[in-house]
Amino acid sequence: METLDSYDLAILQHLQADGRLTNTELAQRVGLSAAPCWRRVRALEEAGIIRGYRAEIDRHKIGLGVLAFVRLDAERNAGSVTRELEVHIRHLPEVISCHYISGSGTFELQVVSRDLDAFSQFARDVLLNLPGVKDLHTSFSLGEVKAVGTLPLAHLKRN
């Protein structure tokens, strides 16, 4: 898809707010009939703009009370070391987000855990033993101010 029009933007906004909308409900909200709405959603999916649908789960209600931000330092910033770490990190379900970062450190991870003891054990037994890891530095979330999965779309609107 080269450009997104107002219908595409409306579809994205509504699906970000409620990914469980039926095609009929979505079509009504964006002002299209069902068939063209469905074709547009499919096109957004095929273009990779819509990557998937999932439930948003409250981590506290399922016993994951700790959110840690972990800066992981690699032994060397060589490509092979970085790629090997990426492979291992992708397979750790406790790591809910990982970014390759500039500045000091190699990766910035978001890690969830039941409690501080469980996090400490995970850090010692798993993170520090990943291949090529030199050190890690951890900060803990003391409370969430904002954590939404919706992206701003206003910059895509045509004047």
Contacts in CASP RR format, 6 or more apart in sequence:
PFRMAT RR
TARGET T0000
AUTHOR 0000-0000-0000
METHOD contacts of the structure
MODEL  1
METLDSYDLAILQHLQADGRLTNTELAQRVGLSAAPCWRRVRALEEAGII
RGYRAEIDRHKIGLGVLAFVRLDAERNAGSVTRELEVHIRHLPEVISCHY
ISGSGTFELQVVSRDLDAFSQFARDVLLNLPGVKDLHTSFSLGEVKAVGT
LPLAHLKRN
1 8 0 8 1.000
1 43 0 8 1.000
1 44 0 8 1.000
1 47 0 8 1.000
1 49 0 8 1.000
4 12 0 8 1.000
4 49 0 8 1.000
4 156 0 8 1.000
5 158 0 8 1.000
6 157 0 8 1.000
6 158 0 8 1.000
7 30 0 8 1.000
7 31 0 8 1.000
7 32 0 8 1.000
7 37 0 8 1.000
7 40 0 8 1.000
8 40 0 8 1.000
8 44 0 8 1.000
9 153 0 8 1.000
9 156 0 8 1.000
9 157 0 8 1.000
10 29 0 8 1.000
10 30 0 8 1.000
10 31 0 8 1.000
11 26 0 8 1.000
11 30 0 8 1.000
11 37 0 8 1.000
11 40 0 8 1.000
11 41 0 8 1.000
11 44 0 8 1.000
12 44 0 8 1.000
12 49 0 8 1.000
12 50 0 8 1.000
12 153 0 8 1.000
13 153 0 8 1.000
14 21 0 8 1.000
14 26 0 8 1.000
14 29 0 8 1.000
14 30 0 8 1.000
15 21 0 8 1.000
15 26 0 8 1.000
15 41 0 8 1.000
15 50 0 8 1.000
15 53 0 8 1.000
16 149 0 8 1.000
16 150 0 8 1.000
16 151 0 8 1.000
17 150 0 8 1.000
19 53 0 8 1.000
20 53 0 8 1.000
21 29 0 8 1.000
23 34 0 8 1.000
23 37 0 8 1.000
23 38 0 8 1.000
23 41 0 8 1.000
24 34 0 8 1.000
26 37 0 8 1.000
26 41 0 8 1.000
27 33 0 8 1.000
27 34 0 8 1.000
27 36 0 8 1.000
27 37 0 8 1.000
27 38 0 8 1.000
30 37 0 8 1.000
32 40 0 8 1.000
41 50 0 8 1.000
44 50 0 8 1.000
45 52 0 8 1.000
56 149 0 8 1.000
59 65 0 8 1.000
59 67 0 8 1.000
59 112 0 8 1.000
63 114 0 8 1.000
64 112 0 8 1.000
64 113 0 8 1.000
64 114 0 8 1.000
65 112 0 8 1.000
65 113 0 8 1.000
65 114 0 8 1.000
65 115 0 8 1.000
66 112 0 8 1.000
66 113 0 8 1.000
66 114 0 8 1.000
66 115 0 8 1.000
66 116 0 8 1.000
66 118 0 8 1.000
66 119 0 8 1.000
66 140 0 8 1.000
66 141 0 8 1.000
67 110 0 8 1.000
67 111 0 8 1.000
67 112 0 8 1.000
67 140 0 8 1.000
67 141 0 8 1.000
67 144 0 8 1.000
68 109 0 8 1.000
68 110 0 8 1.000
68 111 0 8 1.000
68 112 0 8 1.000
68 113 0 8 1.000
68 119 0 8 1.000
68 138 0 8 1.000
68 139 0 8 1.000
68 140 0 8 1.000
68 141 0 8 1.000
69 108 0 8 1.000
69 109 0 8 1.000
69 110 0 8 1.000
69 111 0 8 1.000
69 138 0 8 1.000
69 139 0 8 1.000
69 140 0 8 1.000
69 141 0 8 1.000
70 108 0 8 1.000
70 109 0 8 1.000
70 110 0 8 1.000
70 111 0 8 1.000
70 123 0 8 1.000
70 127 0 8 1.000
70 136 0 8 1.000
70 137 0 8 1.000
70 138 0 8 1.000
71 101 0 8 1.000
71 104 0 8 1.000
71 105 0 8 1.000
71 107 0 8 1.000
71 108 0 8 1.000
71 109 0 8 1.000
71 136 0 8 1.000
71 137 0 8 1.000
71 138 0 8 1.000
72 85 0 8 1.000
72 105 0 8 1.000
72 106 0 8 1.000
72 107 0 8 1.000
72 108 0 8 1.000
72 109 0 8 1.000
72 127 0 8 1.000
72 130 0 8 1.000
72 133 0 8 1.000
72 135 0 8 1.000
72 136 0 8 1.000
73 104 0 8 1.000
73 105 0 8 1.000
73 106 0 8 1.000
73 133 0 8 1.000
73 134 0 8 1.000
73 135 0 8 1.000
73 136 0 8 1.000
73 137 0 8 1.000
74 81 0 8 1.000
74 82 0 8 1.000
74 85 0 8 1.000
74 105 0 8 1.000
74 106 0 8 1.000
74 107 0 8 1.000
74 132 0 8 1.000
74 133 0 8 1.000
74 134 0 8 1.000
75 81 0 8 1.000
75 132 0 8 1.000
75 133 0 8 1.000
75 134 0 8 1.000
76 132 0 8 1.000
77 106 0 8 1.000
81 131 0 8 1.000
81 132 0 8 1.000
82 100 0 8 1.000
82 106 0 8 1.000
84 131 0 8 1.000
84 132 0 8 1.000
85 106 0 8 1.000
85 107 0 8 1.000
85 130 0 8 1.000
85 131 0 8 1.000
85 132 0 8 1.000
85 133 0 8 1.000
86 98 0 8 1.000
86 100 0 8 1.000
88 130 0 8 1.000
88 131 0 8 1.000
89 95 0 8 1.000
89 98 0 8 1.000
89 107 0 8 1.000
89 109 0 8 1.000
89 130 0 8 1.000
90 98 0 8 1.000
92 126 0 8 1.000
94 111 0 8 1.000
94 112 0 8 1.000
94 113 0 8 1.000
94 122 0 8 1.000
94 126 0 8 1.000
95 109 0 8 1.000
95 110 0 8 1.000
95 111 0 8 1.000
96 110 0 8 1.000
96 111 0 8 1.000
96 112 0 8 1.000
97 109 0 8 1.000
97 110 0 8 1.000
98 107 0 8 1.000
98 108 0 8 1.000
98 109 0 8 1.000
98 110 0 8 1.000
99 107 0 8 1.000
99 108 0 8 1.000
99 109 0 8 1.000
100 106 0 8 1.000
100 107 0 8 1.000
101 107 0 8 1.000
101 108 0 8 1.000
109 127 0 8 1.000
111 119 0 8 1.000
111 122 0 8 1.000
111 127 0 8 1.000
113 119 0 8 1.000
113 122 0 8 1.000
116 140 0 8 1.000
119 138 0 8 1.000
123 136 0 8 1.000
123 138 0 8 1.000
127 133 0 8 1.000
127 136 0 8 1.000
128 136 0 8 1.000
END
